[in-house]
Amino acid sequence: GDARVRGQTGVLSERRGSYPFIDFRLLNNTTLSGEIGTKKKVKRLLSFQRYFHASRLLRGIVPQASLYLLDEDYLGQARHMLSKVGKWDFDIFLFDRLTNGNSLVTLLSHLFNVHGLIHHFQLDMVTLHRFLVMVQEDYHSQNPYHNAVHAADVTQAMHCYLREPKLANFLTPLDIMLGLLAAAAHDVDHPGVNQPFLIKTKHHLASLYQNVSVLENHHWRSTIGMLRESRLLAHLPKEVTQDIEQQLGSLILATDINRQNEFLIRLKSHLDNQDLRLEDAQDRHFMLQIALKCADICNPCRLWDLSKQWSERVCEEFYRQGDLEQKFELEISPLCNQQKDTIPSIQIGFMTYIVEPLFERWAQFTGDTPLSENMLNHLRRNKAKWRSLLHKQHSSSRSNDHSGQVTGSQEQTLNEEETP
């Protein structure tokens, strides 16, 4: 069938693999489904895909990452990049090209080895590879932003944060494995739309999770399903695997942006009272949650060329949702109206209200390390560039109100091309 038991509570949820964005929407029990096909037809399609995926695994056929079929020059460049995987200027877009779209699998395999996790947890390399391929394939490559490259980017950032002395001195192998796994799988099977969209279209996941952290719960349950299906941790004691599953859930659920203030208030309290005890597993777990939250939204803290690409990608995903809402005569969600919500204005707001408060506290925790200072410097420079672009847009739009020669979208393109 197309469903499988997910997580401790026995919640049923589908894992579809990389389906087109619109297929995910078709599972809604709404009149929208009729335009493209019936719910029954889609279920049948998903059942077939699910059977095909399972039967491949049962026959022992593992989808091969294409890395090993690449030209030696590409392999050499990819290896060279991996030797600098702890550097903040790591270009995940280039790495994804060099690995022929297998950045997540290649990166995780390397990091598990670097951190000694394969040896410590006695992991089987073939099983590990199978699990990582499952995770990578469950991201939707059609999503401009929430795809496997984003997951790889977050994982690389998490690796950098795990090496910060304030944290690294206390981390256990289990902490490191949890941090890397949560980073890699935190957005798995993301449909390319946000929670409000799922709620207002009465999507089955919104009903399943009662409109609370809908996507994050789905990412977690999907991850647990893949861990169990791959049997990556089957050799470990049951109580250990149960603990891993629960901690993964706690980490992934922390990435819900609606809980931002909750975590910021708690972090501020710990820092002000200086009562963080990283010898305590509970405090370490909290800081892993904060590290993952930072890694998830670190794009504005990257080099401008990388940061700008991510900004354009996330806004493209927003605009696609807005177009879909407009097509089906739904209210267009905030930030999703391409005619009103420009990339510079979206990014400035995001940096000001979400990113800056979190990263300033993170820098306070780490003790203003070179990495934290570097990230904050990039953040300020990038914000200044977006402000400059916004100013140019406003100036250009005022002049074009009189001339009427350039459209808003053309104006944005022209301004971005002028930016170094």
C-alpha positions in Angstrom: 0.0 0.0 0.0 1.0 3.7 0.0 1.1 4.1 3.8 3.4 2.9 6.5 3.6 3.3 10.3 5.6 6.3 11.3 7.2 7.0 14.6 6.4 6.0 18.2 2.7 6.8 18.1 2.0 4.7 15.1 0.9 7.6 12.9 0.2 6.7 9.3 1.9 8.9 6.7 2.9 8.5 3.1 6.4 8.8 1.8 6.1 9.6 -1.9 9.6 10.3 -3.0 10.2 13.1 -5.5 6.8 13.8 -6.9 5.9 17.0 -8.7 4.7 19.7 -6.4 1.2 19.5 -7.6 0.8 15.8 -6.9 1.3 16.5 -3.2 -1.7 18.9 -3.3 -3.8 16.3 -5.1 -4.1 14.3 -1.9 -6.3 17.1 -0.5 -9.9 16.1 0.0 -11.0 19.2 -1.8 -12.7 20.1 -5.1 -9.3 21.2 -6.4 -8.3 17.6 -6.9 -10.9 17.1 -9.6 -9.1 19.4 -12.1 -6.1 17.1 -12.5 -7.3 13.7 -11.4 -9.2 11.9 -8.7 -7.8 11.2 -5.3 -8.2 7.5 -6.1 -6.0 7.7 -9.2 -3.3 9.6 -7.3 -3.4 7.0 -4.5 -3.0 4.3 -7.0 0.0 6.1 -8.5 1.6 6.5 -5.1 0.9 2.8 -4.3 2.8 1.8 -7.4 5.7 4.1 -6.7 5.8 2.9 -3.1 5.8 -0.8 -4.2 8.5 -0.2 -6.8 10.7 1.6 -4.2 10.2 -1.1 -1.6 10.7 -4.0 -4.1 14.0 -2.4 -5.2 15.2 -2.5 -1.6 13.9 -6.0 -1.0 15.8 -7.2 -4.0 18.9 -5.5 -2.7 19.1 -3.0 -5.6 20.4 0.2 -4.2 20.2 3.3 -6.4 23.8 4.2 -7.1 25.0 7.7 -6.6 26.6 8.9 -9.8 29.7 10.3 -8.1 31.8 7.3 -8.9 31.0 7.5 -12.6 32.2 11.1 -12.9 35.4 12.2 -14.7 38.5 12.0 -12.5 38.8 15.8 -12.7 35.4 16.2 -11.1 36.2 13.6 -8.4 39.5 15.3 -7.6 37.8 18.7 -7.2 35.0 17.2 -5.1 37.6 15.5 -2.8 39.5 18.8 -2.6 36.3 20.6 -1.5 35.7 17.9 1.1 39.1 18.6 2.6 37.8 22.2 3.3 34.3 21.2 4.5 34.7 23.0 7.8 35.3 26.4 6.0 32.4 28.9 6.1 32.9 29.9 2.4 32.1 26.3 1.3 30.2 26.5 -2.0 27.4 23.9 -1.8 26.2 24.7 -5.3 29.6 24.0 -6.8 29.9 20.8 -4.7 26.5 19.6 -5.9 27.6 20.1 -9.5 30.8 18.2 -8.9 29.0 15.3 -7.3 26.4 15.2 -10.1 23.5 16.1 -7.8 24.6 13.9 -5.0 25.9 16.5 -2.5 23.8 15.3 0.4 24.9 11.6 0.2 28.5 12.4 -0.5 28.7 15.1 2.3 27.0 12.9 4.9 29.2 9.9 4.1 32.3 12.0 4.5 31.1 13.6 7.7 30.1 10.3 9.3 33.6 9.1 8.6 35.4 12.3 9.7 33.6 12.3 13.1 34.3 8.6 13.6 30.6 7.7 13.7 30.8 4.7 11.4 33.3 3.1 13.7 31.7 4.2 17.0 28.2 3.0 16.2 29.5 0.0 14.1 27.5 1.1 11.1 27.4 -0.9 7.9 28.6 1.2 5.0 26.2 -0.3 2.4 23.2 0.2 4.8 24.4 3.8 5.6 24.6 4.6 1.9 21.2 3.1 1.3 19.7 5.2 4.0 21.4 8.4 2.8 20.2 7.8 -0.8 16.6 7.3 0.5 16.8 10.6 2.3 18.3 12.5 -0.7 15.6 11.0 -3.0 12.8 12.0 -0.7 13.6 15.7 -1.2 11.8 17.2 -4.2 14.3 18.5 -6.7 11.5 20.6 -8.3 11.5 22.8 -5.2 13.7 25.9 -5.9 14.6 26.1 -2.2 13.5 23.2 0.0 15.5 20.5 -1.8 18.4 18.2 -1.1 21.0 21.0 -1.8 19.4 23.0 1.0 19.6 20.0 3.3 23.3 19.6 2.3 23.9 23.3 3.0 22.3 23.1 6.4 24.4 19.9 7.2 27.6 21.6 6.2 26.7 24.6 8.5 25.8 22.2 11.3 29.3 20.6 10.9 30.9 24.0 11.3 28.8 24.8 14.5 29.6 21.4 16.0 33.3 22.3 15.8 32.8 25.5 17.8 35.0 25.0 21.0 32.3 26.0 23.4 30.1 23.1 22.1 32.7 20.7 20.7 34.4 20.2 24.1 31.2 18.5 25.5 29.7 16.7 22.6 29.3 12.9 22.6 29.3 10.8 19.4 25.6 10.5 19.9 25.1 14.3 20.0 27.2 14.6 16.7 25.2 11.9 14.9 21.9 13.4 16.0 23.0 16.9 14.9 24.1 15.7 11.4 21.1 13.4 10.9 18.6 16.1 11.9 20.3 18.6 9.6 20.2 16.2 6.7 16.6 15.2 7.1 15.0 18.3 8.7 13.0 19.2 5.5 12.6 15.8 3.9 9.6 15.4 1.6 8.9 19.1 1.8 6.0 19.9 -0.7 7.2 23.4 -1.6 4.3 25.2 0.2 4.0 26.3 3.8 1.8 25.3 6.7 -0.9 27.9 6.2 -1.4 26.6 2.6 -1.8 23.0 3.8 -4.3 24.2 6.5 -6.5 26.3 4.2 -6.5 23.6 1.4 -7.5 21.0 4.1 -4.5 18.8 3.3 -4.5 15.4 5.1 -1.2 16.2 6.9 -2.8 19.3 8.5 -5.6 17.1 9.8 -3.1 14.4 10.9 -1.1 16.8 13.0 -4.0 19.0 14.1 -2.5 22.1 12.4 0.5 22.1 14.7 4.1 22.0 13.3 2.5 20.1 10.4 5.6 20.0 8.1 8.1 19.5 10.8 6.1 16.5 12.2 6.0 15.1 8.7 9.7 15.5 8.2 10.4 13.8 11.5 8.0 10.9 10.9 9.4 10.4 7.4 12.9 10.3 8.8 11.9 7.6 11.3 10.3 5.6 8.6 13.4 5.6 6.5 15.6 4.8 9.5 13.5 1.7 10.2 13.2 0.7 6.6 16.9 0.9 6.0 17.6 -0.9 9.3 20.6 1.4 9.8 20.3 1.3 13.6 18.7 -2.2 13.9 21.8 -3.6 15.6 21.6 -1.1 18.5 19.5 -1.8 21.7 15.8 -0.9 21.3 16.0 1.7 24.1 18.9 3.4 22.2 17.0 3.6 18.9 13.9 4.8 20.7 15.9 7.6 22.3 17.5 8.5 18.9 14.0 8.7 17.3 12.7 10.9 20.0 15.7 13.3 20.1 15.6 13.5 16.3 12.0 14.6 16.6 12.8 17.2 19.2 15.5 18.7 17.0 13.5 18.7 13.8 10.5 20.2 15.5 12.7 23.0 16.8 13.1 24.3 13.2 9.4 25.4 13.2 9.7 29.2 12.6 6.5 29.7 14.7 8.5 28.7 17.8 11.3 31.2 17.2 10.4 33.5 20.1 10.1 30.5 22.5 13.7 29.4 21.8 15.1 32.9 21.8 13.6 33.7 25.2 14.9 30.5 26.7 18.4 31.1 25.2 18.5 34.7 26.4 17.5 33.5 29.9 20.3 30.9 29.9 22.9 33.4 28.7 21.8 36.1 31.1 21.8 33.8 34.0 25.0 31.9 32.8 23.4 28.7 33.9 24.1 26.5 30.8 25.7 23.3 32.0 26.9 21.5 28.9 27.9 18.5 30.9 24.2 18.0 31.3 22.6 16.1 28.3 19.5 18.3 28.5 21.4 21.5 28.1 23.5 20.0 25.3 20.3 19.0 23.5 19.0 22.5 23.8 22.1 23.9 22.2 21.9 21.4 19.4 18.4 22.7 18.8 19.7 26.2 18.6 22.6 25.1 16.4 20.1 23.5 14.0 17.9 26.5 14.0 21.0 28.7 13.1 22.1 26.2 10.4 18.5 26.2 8.9 18.4 30.0 8.4 22.1 30.8 7.9 21.8 31.8 4.2 22.0 35.6 5.0 25.2 34.9 6.9 27.0 33.4 3.9 29.1 35.2 1.2 27.0 37.5 -0.9 27.1 35.4 -4.1 25.8 32.3 -2.2 23.4 34.2 0.0 21.9 36.0 -3.0 21.3 32.6 -4.8 19.5 31.3 -1.8 17.4 34.4 -1.4 16.3 34.2 -5.0 15.4 30.5 -4.6 13.3 30.9 -1.5 11.4 33.8 -3.0 10.8 31.9 -6.2 9.2 29.1 -4.0 7.1 31.7 -2.3 6.0 33.2 -5.6 5.0 29.8 -6.9 2.8 29.3 -3.9 1.3 32.7 -4.5 0.6 31.9 -8.2 -1.1 28.7 -7.1 -3.2 30.5 -4.6 -4.2 33.0 -7.2 -5.1 30.3 -9.7 -7.5 28.7 -7.3 -8.9 32.0 -5.9 -7.4 31.6 -2.5 -6.1 34.5 -0.4 -2.4 35.0 -1.4 -0.2 34.3 1.6 2.2 36.9 3.1 5.5 37.2 1.1 4.0 35.2 -1.8 2.8 38.0 -4.0 5.4 38.7 -6.7 3.7 42.0 -7.6 4.0 43.4 -4.1 6.7 41.4 -2.2 10.1 42.1 -3.7 13.1 40.0 -2.9 15.0 42.9 -1.2 12.1 43.8 1.1 11.5 40.1 2.0 15.2 39.6 2.8 15.6 42.8 4.9 12.5 41.8 7.0 13.8 38.3 7.4 17.3 39.4 8.5 16.0 42.1 10.9 13.3 40.1 12.7 14.4 36.5 12.5 18.1 36.1 11.6 19.9 38.9 13.5 18.3 38.2 16.9 19.2 34.5 16.7 22.8 34.9 15.5 23.6 37.7 17.9 22.6 35.3 20.8 24.6 32.5 19.1 27.7 34.7 19.0 27.1 35.5 22.7 27.1 31.8 23.4 30.2 30.9 21.4 32.1 33.8 22.8 32.5 35.8 19.6 34.6 33.2 17.8 36.1 33.9 14.3 33.2 32.0 12.8 30.5 33.9 14.7 32.1 37.3 13.9 32.5 36.3 10.2 28.8 35.3 10.0 27.6 38.6 11.6 29.9 40.6 9.3 28.4 38.8 6.2 24.9 39.4 7.6 25.4 43.1 8.0 27.1 43.5 4.6 24.3 41.5 2.9 21.6 43.5 4.6 23.3 46.7 3.4 23.4 45.3 -0.2 19.6 44.5 -0.1 18.9 48.0 1.3 20.9 49.5 -1.6 18.9 47.3 -4.1 15.6 48.3 -2.5 16.6 52.0 -2.7 17.4 51.6 -6.4 14.1 49.9 -6.9 12.2 52.7 -5.3 14.1 55.3 -7.2 13.6 53.5 -10.4 9.9 52.9 -9.8 9.4 56.6 -9.1 11.0 57.6 -12.4 9.2 54.9 -14.3 5.9 56.2 -12.9 6.4 59.0 -15.3 8.1 57.2 -18.2 6.2 53.9 -18.0 9.0 52.3 -19.9 10.1 49.6 -17.5 8.0 47.0 -15.7 8.5 46.1 -12.0 10.0 42.7 -12.8 12.3 44.2 -15.5 13.4 46.9 -13.0 14.3 44.2 -10.4 16.3 42.3 -12.9 18.2 45.4 -14.0 19.0 46.4 -10.4 20.2 42.9 -9.6 22.5 42.9 -12.7 24.0 46.2 -11.5 25.0 44.6 -8.1 28.6 43.3 -7.9 
